[in-house]
Amino acid sequence: MRLILLGPPGVGKGTQAQRLQDHYAIVHLSTGELLRDEIADGTDLGLHAKSFIDQGLLVPDQILLDMMNGRLQHTDCEAGFLLDGFPRTIPQAEGLTGILATLDQALNAVVCLTADREELIHRLLLRGKTSGRTDDNLAVIRQRLDVYRQQTEPLIDYYRANGLLVEVSGLGTIPEITERIINALDIQCLE
């Protein structure tokens, strides 16, 4: 199973990614972890990415695509993978399609978790109180949601047009959401 997990901040992607990883026995790949690993290992890509991060800039698409390309060639990805936090833009999605084509692979589905903006703000504020995360304050939360809407939300239509999108409500208990995702994927992957 080769999946992408999309959704705005606070919708529960990280929680569901862990559960889907276990259910499908696939590797969970997070862009943040990939970047941290490359930087910690002192690879050329990691050092190049760090030069952008240190300046407060976004890591360019090509560096992220090169990292993803290298990671998807590891043997633990042969049984499948779940991408979390990648792609974030249409150019990244197009680049990923190219990478998968060279590996003679294709995505099975793109799961988009949904919740209304007020619910997301409420969840993130609550998380900030319980976890102590400094980026979970109202101003930063609104900014992150706006960035998601502008940069990442266009992927919803992109993957819908490619027949890969599976939209699932991110509201309810964690097990209920997981069950909805698995049921939707069963339907998507049978078509």
C-alpha positions as CSV (number, residue, x, y, z in Angstrom):
1,M,0.0,0.0,0.0
2,R,1.4,3.4,-1.1
3,L,-0.4,6.3,0.6
4,I,-0.2,10.0,1.2
5,L,-1.9,11.5,4.2
6,L,-3.1,15.1,3.8
7,G,-4.9,17.4,6.0
8,P,-4.6,20.7,7.9
9,P,-2.6,21.1,11.1
10,G,-4.5,19.6,14.1
11,V,-6.6,17.2,12.1
12,G,-4.8,14.2,13.5
13,K,-2.5,13.1,10.7
14,G,0.3,12.0,13.1
15,T,-2.0,9.9,15.2
16,Q,-3.6,8.3,12.2
17,A,-0.3,7.8,10.4
18,Q,0.9,5.6,13.3
19,R,-2.3,3.5,13.3
20,L,-2.2,3.1,9.5
21,Q,1.5,2.2,9.5
22,D,0.7,-0.6,12.0
23,H,-2.4,-1.8,10.2
24,Y,-0.8,-2.0,6.8
25,A,2.7,-2.9,8.0
26,I,4.2,-0.1,5.9
27,V,6.8,2.5,6.7
28,H,5.7,6.0,7.8
29,L,7.8,8.7,6.1
30,S,7.7,12.2,7.6
31,T,9.4,15.0,5.7
32,G,10.5,16.5,9.0
33,E,12.2,13.3,10.1
34,L,13.8,12.8,6.7
35,L,15.3,16.3,7.0
36,R,16.5,15.8,10.5
37,D,18.1,12.4,9.6
38,E,19.9,13.9,6.6
39,I,21.2,16.8,8.6
40,A,22.2,14.6,11.5
41,D,24.0,12.2,9.1
42,G,25.8,15.2,7.5
43,T,24.9,14.2,4.0
44,D,25.3,16.7,1.1
45,L,21.5,17.0,0.8
46,G,21.2,17.5,4.6
47,L,23.9,20.2,4.7
48,H,22.3,21.9,1.7
49,A,18.9,21.8,3.3
50,K,20.3,23.1,6.6
51,S,21.7,26.1,4.9
52,F,18.1,27.1,4.0
53,I,16.6,26.2,7.3
54,D,19.3,28.2,9.2
55,Q,18.2,31.3,7.2
56,G,14.6,30.7,8.1
57,L,13.8,29.8,4.5
58,L,11.8,26.9,3.1
59,V,13.9,24.0,1.8
60,P,13.6,24.0,-2.0
61,D,11.4,21.4,-3.7
62,Q,14.3,19.8,-5.6
63,I,16.2,19.1,-2.3
64,L,13.1,17.5,-0.8
65,L,12.4,15.5,-3.9
66,D,16.0,14.2,-4.0
67,M,15.7,13.2,-0.3
68,M,12.4,11.5,-1.0
69,N,13.8,9.7,-4.1
70,G,16.7,8.3,-2.1
71,R,14.5,7.2,0.8
72,L,11.9,5.5,-1.3
73,Q,14.6,3.3,-2.8
74,H,15.3,1.7,0.6
75,T,14.2,-1.9,0.9
76,D,11.8,-1.1,3.8
77,C,9.6,0.8,1.3
78,E,9.1,-2.1,-1.0
79,A,6.1,-3.3,0.9
80,G,4.6,0.2,0.8
81,F,4.8,3.5,2.6
82,L,2.8,6.3,4.0
83,L,3.9,9.9,3.3
84,D,3.1,12.5,5.9
85,G,4.0,16.1,5.2
86,F,4.9,15.4,1.7
87,P,4.0,16.6,-0.9
88,R,2.9,20.0,0.2
89,T,2.7,21.7,-3.2
90,I,1.7,20.8,-6.8
91,P,5.3,20.8,-8.0
92,Q,6.3,18.4,-5.2
93,A,3.3,16.2,-6.2
94,E,4.4,16.2,-9.8
95,G,8.0,15.4,-8.8
96,L,6.8,12.5,-6.6
97,T,4.8,11.1,-9.5
98,G,8.0,11.2,-11.6
99,I,10.0,9.5,-8.8
100,L,7.4,6.7,-8.4
101,A,7.4,6.2,-12.2
102,T,11.1,5.6,-12.3
103,L,10.7,3.1,-9.5
104,D,7.8,1.5,-11.5
105,Q,5.4,2.3,-8.7
106,A,2.2,4.4,-8.3
107,L,0.2,5.7,-5.4
108,N,-2.8,3.6,-4.2
109,A,-4.6,6.5,-2.6
110,V,-4.4,10.0,-1.0
111,V,-6.3,10.2,2.3
112,C,-7.4,13.7,3.1
113,L,-8.6,14.2,6.7
114,T,-11.1,17.0,7.1
115,A,-12.4,19.2,10.0
116,D,-13.7,22.7,10.2
117,R,-11.3,25.6,11.0
118,E,-12.8,26.3,14.4
119,E,-12.4,22.7,15.5
120,L,-8.8,22.7,14.3
121,I,-8.1,25.9,16.2
122,H,-9.7,24.4,19.4
123,R,-7.6,21.2,19.1
124,L,-4.4,23.0,18.5
125,L,-4.9,25.4,21.4
126,L,-5.7,22.5,23.6
127,R,-2.6,20.7,22.4
128,G,-0.5,23.8,23.2
129,K,-1.8,23.8,26.8
130,T,-1.1,20.1,27.3
131,S,2.2,19.7,25.4
132,G,3.8,23.0,26.0
133,R,4.4,23.5,22.2
134,T,5.2,27.2,21.7
135,D,3.9,27.1,18.1
136,D,0.4,26.2,19.3
137,N,-0.8,29.8,20.0
138,L,-3.7,31.5,18.3
139,A,-1.6,33.8,16.0
140,V,0.7,31.0,14.8
141,I,-2.2,28.5,14.4
142,R,-4.1,30.9,12.2
143,Q,-1.0,31.5,10.1
144,R,-0.3,27.7,9.8
145,L,-3.9,27.1,8.7
146,D,-3.7,30.0,6.1
147,V,-0.4,28.6,4.7
148,Y,-2.1,25.1,4.5
149,R,-5.1,26.6,2.6
150,Q,-2.9,28.5,0.2
151,Q,-0.1,26.0,-0.5
152,T,-1.3,22.5,0.3
153,E,-5.1,22.6,-0.2
154,P,-4.7,22.7,-4.0
155,L,-3.4,19.1,-3.8
156,I,-7.0,18.0,-2.9
157,D,-8.2,18.9,-6.4
158,Y,-5.0,17.7,-8.0
159,Y,-5.4,14.2,-6.5
160,R,-9.2,14.2,-7.0
161,A,-8.6,14.8,-10.7
162,N,-6.2,11.8,-10.7
163,G,-8.8,9.6,-9.1
164,L,-6.7,9.0,-6.0
165,L,-8.4,11.2,-3.3
166,V,-10.2,9.6,-0.4
167,E,-11.8,12.3,1.9
168,V,-12.5,11.2,5.5
169,S,-13.9,13.2,8.4
170,G,-11.3,13.8,11.1
171,L,-14.0,14.2,13.7
172,G,-14.8,11.5,16.3
173,T,-12.7,9.1,18.4
174,I,-9.3,8.0,17.2
175,P,-10.5,4.4,16.5
176,E,-13.6,5.7,14.7
177,I,-11.5,7.8,12.3
178,T,-9.0,4.9,11.7
179,E,-11.9,2.6,10.9
180,R,-13.4,5.2,8.4
181,I,-10.0,5.5,6.7
182,I,-9.5,1.8,6.4
183,N,-13.0,1.3,5.1
184,A,-12.6,4.1,2.5
185,L,-9.2,2.7,1.4
186,D,-10.7,-0.8,1.0
187,I,-13.3,0.7,-1.4
188,Q,-10.8,2.9,-3.2
189,C,-8.3,0.1,-3.7
190,L,-11.0,-2.4,-5.0
191,E,-12.1,0.0,-7.8
